[in-house]
């Protein structure tokens, strides 16, 4: 094995931490975060890599010739980006398939710098979210006017959510405001007697706030032994759901609608 200097070990540690943080930030489950971080460190020449996770932090230790470096970094939740997760996995796979050398560390670092962070345009995301909400309304027997109102409500709500997220609003406040706006637009079907069932429009317009991906990850973490972070993610998910309910209730109370529900 090629001798690794202390400076190189520091760089490898930073790469492993960077890998783990990116995976956590963009929605990977805990088992994947730990596995890829360890595999990257071992592929770059470390004798051992240990990784521990909490809900908002990552602690990683690299060991080479009984020389140990431990670091802890906090993390900030970002939107789900599966494309970025796949790119990181491909980098790890490519690193494992390449013979370990000093140049490999530099090459891997450059690969992380060149990650494609391109996302879909805001208008396109809002268009498809509105369409999915409208499709749900149609599947539940909503008339064409109900579907149209649901489409507008879902699209405007998604634009609002993206805008607030880009300006770093608290995620719970973001969900409350988004649910309020979606419910407010959907509830116009009550006041103007639009369509065959106004309840469908109100219920379908807030579907974009259902935290399905984080909820699945939390259950997966708990089942795979990462109980602490799994519970943390579950509580965060339930708080998002509660925030959505608060926004809906505020809109219905403001409009004095007391008979909403299927």
C-alpha positions as protocol buffer text, in pm:
chain_id: "A"
residue {
  index: 1
  type: UNK
  ca { x: 0 y: 0 z: 0 }
}
residue {
  index: 2
  type: UNK
  ca { x: 131 y: 347 z: -93 }
}
residue {
  index: 3
  type: UNK
  ca { x: 214 y: 550 z: 222 }
}
residue {
  index: 4
  type: UNK
  ca { x: -46 y: 818 z: 288 }
}
residue {
  index: 5
  type: UNK
  ca { x: 67 y: 1143 z: 447 }
}
residue {
  index: 6
  type: UNK
  ca { x: -128 y: 1324 z: 717 }
}
residue {
  index: 7
  type: UNK
  ca { x: -228 y: 1595 z: 466 }
}
residue {
  index: 8
  type: UNK
  ca { x: -362 y: 1331 z: 226 }
}
residue {
  index: 9
  type: UNK
  ca { x: -555 y: 1164 z: 505 }
}
residue {
  index: 10
  type: UNK
  ca { x: -712 y: 1499 z: 591 }
}
residue {
  index: 11
  type: UNK
  ca { x: -818 y: 1543 z: 228 }
}
residue {
  index: 12
  type: UNK
  ca { x: -965 y: 1192 z: 216 }
}
residue {
  index: 13
  type: UNK
  ca { x: -1153 y: 1259 z: 540 }
}
residue {
  index: 14
  type: UNK
  ca { x: -1298 y: 1578 z: 394 }
}
residue {
  index: 15
  type: UNK
  ca { x: -1405 y: 1389 z: 80 }
}
residue {
  index: 16
  type: UNK
  ca { x: -1580 y: 1120 z: 286 }
}
residue {
  index: 17
  type: UNK
  ca { x: -1755 y: 1384 z: 496 }
}
residue {
  index: 18
  type: UNK
  ca { x: -1855 y: 1574 z: 184 }
}
residue {
  index: 19
  type: UNK
  ca { x: -1997 y: 1256 z: 35 }
}
residue {
  index: 20
  type: UNK
  ca { x: -2198 y: 1179 z: 348 }
}
residue {
  index: 21
  type: UNK
  ca { x: -2329 y: 1534 z: 390 }
}
residue {
  index: 22
  type: UNK
  ca { x: -2446 y: 1557 z: 29 }
}
residue {
  index: 23
  type: UNK
  ca { x: -2626 y: 1225 z: 61 }
}
residue {
  index: 24
  type: UNK
  ca { x: -2798 y: 1335 z: 384 }
}
residue {
  index: 25
  type: UNK
  ca { x: -2892 y: 1676 z: 249 }
}
residue {
  index: 26
  type: UNK
  ca { x: -3057 y: 1545 z: -65 }
}
residue {
  index: 27
  type: UNK
  ca { x: -3265 y: 1264 z: 81 }
}
residue {
  index: 28
  type: UNK
  ca { x: -3063 y: 942 z: 96 }
}
residue {
  index: 29
  type: UNK
  ca { x: -3150 y: 691 z: 367 }
}
residue {
  index: 30
  type: UNK
  ca { x: -2903 y: 644 z: 653 }
}
residue {
  index: 31
  type: UNK
  ca { x: -2779 y: 301 z: 543 }
}
residue {
  index: 32
  type: UNK
  ca { x: -2679 y: 442 z: 203 }
}
residue {
  index: 33
  type: UNK
  ca { x: -2504 y: 741 z: 363 }
}
residue {
  index: 34
  type: UNK
  ca { x: -2292 y: 521 z: 591 }
}
residue {
  index: 35
  type: UNK
  ca { x: -2220 y: 259 z: 323 }
}
residue {
  index: 36
  type: UNK
  ca { x: -2104 y: 501 z: 52 }
}
residue {
  index: 37
  type: UNK
  ca { x: -1898 y: 713 z: 293 }
}
residue {
  index: 38
  type: UNK
  ca { x: -1713 y: 403 z: 417 }
}
residue {
  index: 39
  type: UNK
  ca { x: -1663 y: 260 z: 69 }
}
residue {
  index: 40
  type: UNK
  ca { x: -1519 y: 588 z: -57 }
}
residue {
  index: 41
  type: UNK
  ca { x: -1268 y: 608 z: 229 }
}
residue {
  index: 42
  type: UNK
  ca { x: -1157 y: 246 z: 185 }
}
residue {
  index: 43
  type: UNK
  ca { x: -1125 y: 291 z: -192 }
}
residue {
  index: 44
  type: UNK
  ca { x: -896 y: 591 z: -133 }
}
residue {
  index: 45
  type: UNK
  ca { x: -661 y: 385 z: 86 }
}
residue {
  index: 46
  type: UNK
  ca { x: -786 y: 413 z: 443 }
}
residue {
  index: 47
  type: UNK
  ca { x: -751 y: 112 z: 673 }
}
residue {
  index: 48
  type: UNK
  ca { x: -1087 y: 179 z: 832 }
}
residue {
  index: 49
  type: UNK
  ca { x: -1369 y: 432 z: 814 }
}
residue {
  index: 50
  type: UNK
  ca { x: -1633 y: 475 z: 1084 }
}
residue {
  index: 51
  type: UNK
  ca { x: -1944 y: 688 z: 1036 }
}
residue {
  index: 52
  type: UNK
  ca { x: -2214 y: 790 z: 1286 }
}
residue {
  index: 53
  type: UNK
  ca { x: -2527 y: 988 z: 1202 }
}
residue {
  index: 54
  type: UNK
  ca { x: -2772 y: 1204 z: 1390 }
}
residue {
  index: 55
  type: UNK
  ca { x: -3070 y: 1395 z: 1254 }
}
residue {
  index: 56
  type: UNK
  ca { x: -2870 y: 1709 z: 1165 }
}
residue {
  index: 57
  type: UNK
  ca { x: -2504 y: 1603 z: 1191 }
}
residue {
  index: 58
  type: UNK
  ca { x: -2248 y: 1353 z: 1067 }
}
residue {
  index: 59
  type: UNK
  ca { x: -1944 y: 1225 z: 1258 }
}
residue {
  index: 60
  type: UNK
  ca { x: -1676 y: 1044 z: 1060 }
}
residue {
  index: 61
  type: UNK
  ca { x: -1343 y: 884 z: 1158 }
}
residue {
  index: 62
  type: UNK
  ca { x: -1069 y: 767 z: 922 }
}
residue {
  index: 63
  type: UNK
  ca { x: -784 y: 541 z: 1039 }
}
residue {
  index: 64
  type: UNK
  ca { x: -456 y: 475 z: 861 }
}
residue {
  index: 65
  type: UNK
  ca { x: -156 y: 308 z: 1027 }
}
residue {
  index: 66
  type: UNK
  ca { x: -313 y: 373 z: 1370 }
}
residue {
  index: 67
  type: UNK
  ca { x: -337 y: 742 z: 1285 }
}
residue {
  index: 68
  type: UNK
  ca { x: -690 y: 862 z: 1348 }
}
residue {
  index: 69
  type: UNK
  ca { x: -878 y: 1171 z: 1227 }
}
residue {
  index: 70
  type: UNK
  ca { x: -1229 y: 1240 z: 1353 }
}
residue {
  index: 71
  type: UNK
  ca { x: -1453 y: 1523 z: 1239 }
}
residue {
  index: 72
  type: UNK
  ca { x: -1815 y: 1628 z: 1294 }
}
residue {
  index: 73
  type: UNK
  ca { x: -2019 y: 1840 z: 1055 }
}
residue {
  index: 74
  type: UNK
  ca { x: -2375 y: 1965 z: 1074 }
}
residue {
  index: 75
  type: UNK
  ca { x: -2609 y: 1935 z: 780 }
}
residue {
  index: 76
  type: UNK
  ca { x: -2903 y: 2128 z: 639 }
}
residue {
  index: 77
  type: UNK
  ca { x: -3197 y: 1955 z: 472 }
}
residue {
  index: 78
  type: UNK
  ca { x: -3238 y: 2034 z: 103 }
}
residue {
  index: 79
  type: UNK
  ca { x: -3502 y: 1928 z: -146 }
}
residue {
  index: 80
  type: UNK
  ca { x: -3497 y: 1569 z: -270 }
}
residue {
  index: 81
  type: UNK
  ca { x: -3258 y: 1526 z: -564 }
}
residue {
  index: 82
  type: UNK
  ca { x: -3231 y: 1164 z: -677 }
}
residue {
  index: 83
  type: UNK
  ca { x: -3015 y: 1262 z: -975 }
}
residue {
  index: 84
  type: UNK
  ca { x: -2747 y: 1395 z: -740 }
}
residue {
  index: 85
  type: UNK
  ca { x: -2763 y: 1079 z: -528 }
}
residue {
  index: 86
  type: UNK
  ca { x: -2708 y: 863 z: -836 }
}
residue {
  index: 87
  type: UNK
  ca { x: -2410 y: 1075 z: -944 }
}
residue {
  index: 88
  type: UNK
  ca { x: -2246 y: 1033 z: -602 }
}
residue {
  index: 89
  type: UNK
  ca { x: -2295 y: 657 z: -616 }
}
residue {
  index: 90
  type: UNK
  ca { x: -2137 y: 649 z: -960 }
}
residue {
  index: 91
  type: UNK
  ca { x: -1835 y: 843 z: -829 }
}
residue {
  index: 92
  type: UNK
  ca { x: -1789 y: 590 z: -548 }
}
residue {
  index: 93
  type: UNK
  ca { x: -1822 y: 298 z: -791 }
}
residue {
  index: 94
  type: UNK
  ca { x: -1567 y: 453 z: -1028 }
}
residue {
  index: 95
  type: UNK
  ca { x: -1326 y: 519 z: -739 }
}
residue {
  index: 96
  type: UNK
  ca { x: -1349 y: 156 z: -625 }
}
residue {
  index: 97
  type: UNK
  ca { x: -1278 y: 35 z: -977 }
}
residue {
  index: 98
  type: UNK
  ca { x: -960 y: 247 z: -1005 }
}
residue {
  index: 99
  type: UNK
  ca { x: -624 y: 159 z: -855 }
}
residue {
  index: 100
  type: UNK
  ca { x: -555 y: 361 z: -542 }
}
residue {
  index: 101
  type: UNK
  ca { x: -301 y: 642 z: -590 }
}
residue {
  index: 102
  type: UNK
  ca { x: -239 y: 1003 z: -501 }
}
residue {
  index: 103
  type: UNK
  ca { x: -392 y: 1115 z: -829 }
}
residue {
  index: 104
  type: UNK
  ca { x: -711 y: 924 z: -749 }
}
residue {
  index: 105
  type: UNK
  ca { x: -779 y: 1150 z: -449 }
}
residue {
  index: 106
  type: UNK
  ca { x: -748 y: 1460 z: -667 }
}
residue {
  index: 107
  type: UNK
  ca { x: -962 y: 1306 z: -941 }
}
residue {
  index: 108
  type: UNK
  ca { x: -1235 y: 1214 z: -694 }
}
residue {
  index: 109
  type: UNK
  ca { x: -1228 y: 1563 z: -543 }
}
residue {
  index: 110
  type: UNK
  ca { x: -1270 y: 1714 z: -890 }
}
residue {
  index: 111
  type: UNK
  ca { x: -1562 y: 1477 z: -958 }
}
residue {
  index: 112
  type: UNK
  ca { x: -1743 y: 1611 z: -651 }
}
residue {
  index: 113
  type: UNK
  ca { x: -1673 y: 1968 z: -766 }
}
residue {
  index: 114
  type: UNK
  ca { x: -1826 y: 1890 z: -1104 }
}
residue {
  index: 115
  type: UNK
  ca { x: -2151 y: 1736 z: -978 }
}
residue {
  index: 116
  type: UNK
  ca { x: -2444 y: 1833 z: -1197 }
}
residue {
  index: 117
  type: UNK
  ca { x: -2680 y: 2028 z: -969 }
}
residue {
  index: 118
  type: UNK
  ca { x: -2916 y: 2127 z: -1248 }
}
residue {
  index: 119
  type: UNK
  ca { x: -3282 y: 2120 z: -1145 }
}
residue {
  index: 120
  type: UNK
  ca { x: -3600 y: 2151 z: -1347 }
}
residue {
  index: 121
  type: UNK
  ca { x: -3729 y: 2505 z: -1412 }
}
residue {
  index: 122
  type: UNK
  ca { x: -3970 y: 2637 z: -1150 }
}
residue {
  index: 123
  type: UNK
  ca { x: -4254 y: 2682 z: -1398 }
}
residue {
  index: 124
  type: UNK
  ca { x: -4218 y: 2323 z: -1520 }
}
residue {
  index: 125
  type: UNK
  ca { x: -4224 y: 2180 z: -1166 }
}
residue {
  index: 126
  type: UNK
  ca { x: -4532 y: 2388 z: -1082 }
}
residue {
  index: 127
  type: UNK
  ca { x: -4703 y: 2277 z: -1405 }
}
residue {
  index: 128
  type: UNK
  ca { x: -4655 y: 1908 z: -1333 }
}
residue {
  index: 129
  type: UNK
  ca { x: -4750 y: 1940 z: -965 }
}
residue {
  index: 130
  type: UNK
  ca { x: -5070 y: 2120 z: -1064 }
}
residue {
  index: 131
  type: UNK
  ca { x: -5139 y: 1848 z: -1321 }
}
residue {
  index: 132
  type: UNK
  ca { x: -5091 y: 1571 z: -1064 }
}
residue {
  index: 133
  type: UNK
  ca { x: -5330 y: 1739 z: -820 }
}
residue {
  index: 134
  type: UNK
  ca { x: -5584 y: 1788 z: -1100 }
}
residue {
  index: 135
  type: UNK
  ca { x: -5549 y: 1423 z: -1203 }
}
residue {
  index: 136
  type: UNK
  ca { x: -5624 y: 1313 z: -847 }
}
residue {
  index: 137
  type: UNK
  ca { x: -5936 y: 1532 z: -849 }
}
residue {
  index: 138
  type: UNK
  ca { x: -6048 y: 1374 z: -1176 }
}
residue {
  index: 139
  type: UNK
  ca { x: -5992 y: 1023 z: -1041 }
}
residue {
  index: 140
  type: UNK
  ca { x: -6221 y: 1104 z: -748 }
}
residue {
  index: 141
  type: UNK
  ca { x: -6504 y: 1208 z: -975 }
}
residue {
  index: 142
  type: UNK
  ca { x: -6447 y: 1582 z: -997 }
}
residue {
  index: 143
  type: UNK
  ca { x: -6603 y: 1764 z: -1289 }
}
residue {
  index: 144
  type: UNK
  ca { x: -6395 y: 1956 z: -1543 }
}
residue {
  index: 145
  type: UNK
  ca { x: -6440 y: 2282 z: -1350 }
}
residue {
  index: 146
  type: UNK
  ca { x: -6325 y: 2116 z: -1026 }
}
residue {
  index: 147
  type: UNK
  ca { x: -6022 y: 1977 z: -1208 }
}
residue {
  index: 148
  type: UNK
  ca { x: -5939 y: 2321 z: -1347 }
}
residue {
  index: 149
  type: UNK
  ca { x: -5961 y: 2491 z: -1006 }
}
residue {
  index: 150
  type: UNK
  ca { x: -5749 y: 2215 z: -851 }
}
residue {
  index: 151
  type: UNK
  ca { x: -5487 y: 2258 z: -1123 }
}
residue {
  index: 152
  type: UNK
  ca { x: -5461 y: 2631 z: -1056 }
}
residue {
  index: 153
  type: UNK
  ca { x: -5453 y: 2581 z: -679 }
}
residue {
  index: 154
  type: UNK
  ca { x: -5180 y: 2316 z: -697 }
}
residue {
  index: 155
  type: UNK
  ca { x: -4968 y: 2517 z: -940 }
}
residue {
  index: 156
  type: UNK
  ca { x: -4989 y: 2842 z: -741 }
}
residue {
  index: 157
  type: UNK
  ca { x: -4921 y: 2656 z: -416 }
}
residue {
  index: 158
  type: UNK
  ca { x: -4609 y: 2494 z: -561 }
}
residue {
  index: 159
  type: UNK
  ca { x: -4481 y: 2828 z: -691 }
}
residue {
  index: 160
  type: UNK
  ca { x: -4535 y: 2971 z: -343 }
}
residue {
  index: 161
  type: UNK
  ca { x: -4351 y: 2682 z: -178 }
}
residue {
  index: 162
  type: UNK
  ca { x: -4052 y: 2711 z: -412 }
}
residue {
  index: 163
  type: UNK
  ca { x: -4035 y: 3087 z: -361 }
}
residue {
  index: 164
  type: UNK
  ca { x: -4041 y: 3059 z: 19 }
}
residue {
  index: 165
  type: UNK
  ca { x: -3785 y: 2775 z: 17 }
}
residue {
  index: 166
  type: UNK
  ca { x: -3545 y: 2976 z: -200 }
}
residue {
  index: 167
  type: UNK
  ca { x: -3567 y: 3260 z: 53 }
}
residue {
  index: 168
  type: UNK
  ca { x: -3484 y: 3019 z: 338 }
}
residue {
  index: 169
  type: UNK
  ca { x: -3812 y: 3040 z: 529 }
}
residue {
  index: 170
  type: UNK
  ca { x: -3866 y: 2795 z: 814 }
}
residue {
  index: 171
  type: UNK
  ca { x: -3995 y: 2472 z: 651 }
}
residue {
  index: 172
  type: UNK
  ca { x: -4296 y: 2456 z: 883 }
}
residue {
  index: 173
  type: UNK
  ca { x: -4394 y: 2817 z: 808 }
}
residue {
  index: 174
  type: UNK
  ca { x: -4348 y: 2742 z: 439 }
}
residue {
  index: 175
  type: UNK
  ca { x: -4587 y: 2447 z: 457 }
}
residue {
  index: 176
  type: UNK
  ca { x: -4846 y: 2644 z: 658 }
}
residue {
  index: 177
  type: UNK
  ca { x: -4849 y: 2929 z: 403 }
}
residue {
  index: 178
  type: UNK
  ca { x: -4855 y: 2688 z: 108 }
}
residue {
  index: 179
  type: UNK
  ca { x: -5146 y: 2488 z: 253 }
}
residue {
  index: 180
  type: UNK
  ca { x: -5331 y: 2811 z: 330 }
}
residue {
  index: 181
  type: UNK
  ca { x: -5300 y: 2940 z: -27 }
}
residue {
  index: 182
  type: UNK
  ca { x: -5391 y: 2605 z: -184 }
}
residue {
  index: 183
  type: UNK
  ca { x: -5697 y: 2568 z: 40 }
}
residue {
  index: 184
  type: UNK
  ca { x: -5799 y: 2929 z: -20 }
}
residue {
  index: 185
  type: UNK
  ca { x: -5801 y: 2883 z: -398 }
}
residue {
  index: 186
  type: UNK
  ca { x: -5964 y: 2540 z: -378 }
}
residue {
  index: 187
  type: UNK
  ca { x: -6235 y: 2671 z: -146 }
}
residue {
  index: 188
  type: UNK
  ca { x: -6353 y: 2922 z: -406 }
}
residue {
  index: 189
  type: UNK
  ca { x: -6556 y: 2630 z: -542 }
}
residue {
  index: 190
  type: UNK
  ca { x: -6781 y: 2666 z: -233 }
}
residue {
  index: 191
  type: UNK
  ca { x: -6846 y: 3037 z: -275 }
}
residue {
  index: 192
  type: UNK
  ca { x: -6906 y: 3036 z: -648 }
}
residue {
  index: 193
  type: UNK
  ca { x: -7078 y: 2696 z: -652 }
}
residue {
  index: 194
  type: UNK
  ca { x: -6832 y: 2555 z: -904 }
}
residue {
  index: 195
  type: UNK
  ca { x: -6845 y: 2193 z: -1011 }
}
residue {
  index: 196
  type: UNK
  ca { x: -7013 y: 1890 z: -863 }
}
residue {
  index: 197
  type: UNK
  ca { x: -6816 y: 1851 z: -537 }
}
residue {
  index: 198
  type: UNK
  ca { x: -6615 y: 2135 z: -383 }
}
residue {
  index: 199
  type: UNK
  ca { x: -6465 y: 1902 z: -121 }
}
residue {
  index: 200
  type: UNK
  ca { x: -6262 y: 1728 z: -393 }
}
residue {
  index: 201
  type: UNK
  ca { x: -6096 y: 2055 z: -498 }
}
residue {
  index: 202
  type: UNK
  ca { x: -5991 y: 2145 z: -143 }
}
residue {
  index: 203
  type: UNK
  ca { x: -5857 y: 1799 z: -65 }
}
residue {
  index: 204
  type: UNK
  ca { x: -5672 y: 1753 z: -395 }
}
residue {
  index: 205
  type: UNK
  ca { x: -5507 y: 2095 z: -400 }
}
residue {
  index: 206
  type: UNK
  ca { x: -5290 y: 2019 z: -94 }
}
residue {
  index: 207
  type: UNK
  ca { x: -5159 y: 1680 z: -209 }
}
residue {
  index: 208
  type: UNK
  ca { x: -4823 y: 1834 z: -296 }
}
residue {
  index: 209
  type: UNK
  ca { x: -4759 y: 1873 z: 79 }
}
residue {
  index: 210
  type: UNK
  ca { x: -4779 y: 1501 z: 158 }
}
residue {
  index: 211
  type: UNK
  ca { x: -4424 y: 1413 z: 282 }
}
residue {
  index: 212
  type: UNK
  ca { x: -4414 y: 1061 z: 136 }
}
residue {
  index: 213
  type: UNK
  ca { x: -4041 y: 1035 z: 56 }
}
residue {
  index: 214
  type: UNK
  ca { x: -3918 y: 1149 z: 402 }
}
residue {
  index: 215
  type: UNK
  ca { x: -4173 y: 923 z: 571 }
}
residue {
  index: 216
  type: UNK
  ca { x: -4052 y: 618 z: 376 }
}
residue {
  index: 217
  type: UNK
  ca { x: -3692 y: 705 z: 463 }
}
residue {
  index: 218
  type: UNK
  ca { x: -3775 y: 737 z: 833 }
}
residue {
  index: 219
  type: UNK
  ca { x: -3942 y: 394 z: 841 }
}
residue {
  index: 220
  type: UNK
  ca { x: -3652 y: 243 z: 645 }
}
residue {
  index: 221
  type: UNK
  ca { x: -3399 y: 390 z: 891 }
}
residue {
  index: 222
  type: UNK
  ca { x: -3584 y: 249 z: 1192 }
}
residue {
  index: 223
  type: UNK
  ca { x: -3614 y: -96 z: 1035 }
}
residue {
  index: 224
  type: UNK
  ca { x: -3243 y: -100 z: 945 }
}
residue {
  index: 225
  type: UNK
  ca { x: -3129 y: -12 z: 1297 }
}
residue {
  index: 226
  type: UNK
  ca { x: -3079 y: 365 z: 1267 }
}
residue {
  index: 227
  type: UNK
  ca { x: -3344 y: 430 z: 1528 }
}
residue {
  index: 228
  type: UNK
  ca { x: -3236 y: 776 z: 1646 }
}
residue {
  index: 229
  type: UNK
  ca { x: -3220 y: 939 z: 1306 }
}
residue {
  index: 230
  type: UNK
  ca { x: -3529 y: 745 z: 1195 }
}
residue {
  index: 231
  type: UNK
  ca { x: -3732 y: 884 z: 1485 }
}
residue {
  index: 232
  type: UNK
  ca { x: -3596 y: 1232 z: 1415 }
}
residue {
  index: 233
  type: UNK
  ca { x: -3701 y: 1212 z: 1053 }
}
residue {
  index: 234
  type: UNK
  ca { x: -4041 y: 1072 z: 1149 }
}
residue {
  index: 235
  type: UNK
  ca { x: -4106 y: 1357 z: 1394 }
}
residue {
  index: 236
  type: UNK
  ca { x: -4000 y: 1609 z: 1128 }
}
residue {
  index: 237
  type: UNK
  ca { x: -4240 y: 1446 z: 882 }
}
residue {
  index: 238
  type: UNK
  ca { x: -4529 y: 1448 z: 1127 }
}
residue {
  index: 239
  type: UNK
  ca { x: -4461 y: 1815 z: 1205 }
}
residue {
  index: 240
  type: UNK
  ca { x: -4480 y: 1893 z: 832 }
}
residue {
  index: 241
  type: UNK
  ca { x: -4814 y: 1713 z: 814 }
}
residue {
  index: 242
  type: UNK
  ca { x: -4939 y: 1904 z: 1118 }
}
residue {
  index: 243
  type: UNK
  ca { x: -4827 y: 2231 z: 961 }
}
residue {
  index: 244
  type: UNK
  ca { x: -5025 y: 2148 z: 647 }
}
residue {
  index: 245
  type: UNK
  ca { x: -5334 y: 2082 z: 861 }
}
residue {
  index: 246
  type: UNK
  ca { x: -5287 y: 2416 z: 1035 }
}
residue {
  index: 247
  type: UNK
  ca { x: -5275 y: 2598 z: 703 }
}
residue {
  index: 248
  type: UNK
  ca { x: -5591 y: 2422 z: 580 }
}
residue {
  index: 249
  type: UNK
  ca { x: -5781 y: 2495 z: 901 }
}
residue {
  index: 250
  type: UNK
  ca { x: -5682 y: 2863 z: 895 }
}
residue {
  index: 251
  type: UNK
  ca { x: -5814 y: 2896 z: 539 }
}
residue {
  index: 252
  type: UNK
  ca { x: -6142 y: 2719 z: 619 }
}
residue {
  index: 253
  type: UNK
  ca { x: -6197 y: 2918 z: 938 }
}
residue {
  index: 254
  type: UNK
  ca { x: -6122 y: 3243 z: 756 }
}
residue {
  index: 255
  type: UNK
  ca { x: -6376 y: 3155 z: 487 }
}
residue {
  index: 256
  type: UNK
  ca { x: -6624 y: 3030 z: 752 }
}
residue {
  index: 257
  type: UNK
  ca { x: -6657 y: 2687 z: 592 }
}
residue {
  index: 258
  type: UNK
  ca { x: -6775 y: 2439 z: 853 }
}
residue {
  index: 259
  type: UNK
  ca { x: -6895 y: 2147 z: 647 }
}
residue {
  index: 260
  type: UNK
  ca { x: -6576 y: 2049 z: 463 }
}
residue {
  index: 261
  type: UNK
  ca { x: -6493 y: 1680 z: 435 }
}
residue {
  index: 262
  type: UNK
  ca { x: -6581 y: 1369 z: 241 }
}
